[in-house]
Amino acid sequence: MNPQEAIRFLSEPEVMVDYPEKILQTLVNNAGPRIAVLFLNISHEWFDNDDFHTKEMDILCQIDLCDALMFQVSMRAINMYTKRVLIGD
């Protein structure tokens, strides 16, 4: 089974993954960071939010530093907006 097929099976709504971190690490090591980011994008609900963003940033740094920078900027903007909404200006 190739990595794309595995991700297709893992993305089925009925599938619940017990160890998403191990799957992610296996994908990074064996299929490459681009496939791992694809897995992260379809499985984000299996990860803790902070943990998810840290893992995505680490993998993006392996692929393209510009993508990693854009991700970091977008996350900062989301965090600032959330603080404004929750705390108020």
ABEGO torsion letter per residue (X at the ends): XBAAAAAAAAABAABBBABAAAAAAAAAAAAEAAAAAAAAAAAAAABBAAAAAAAAAAAAAAABAAAAAAAAAAAAAAAAAAAAAAAEX
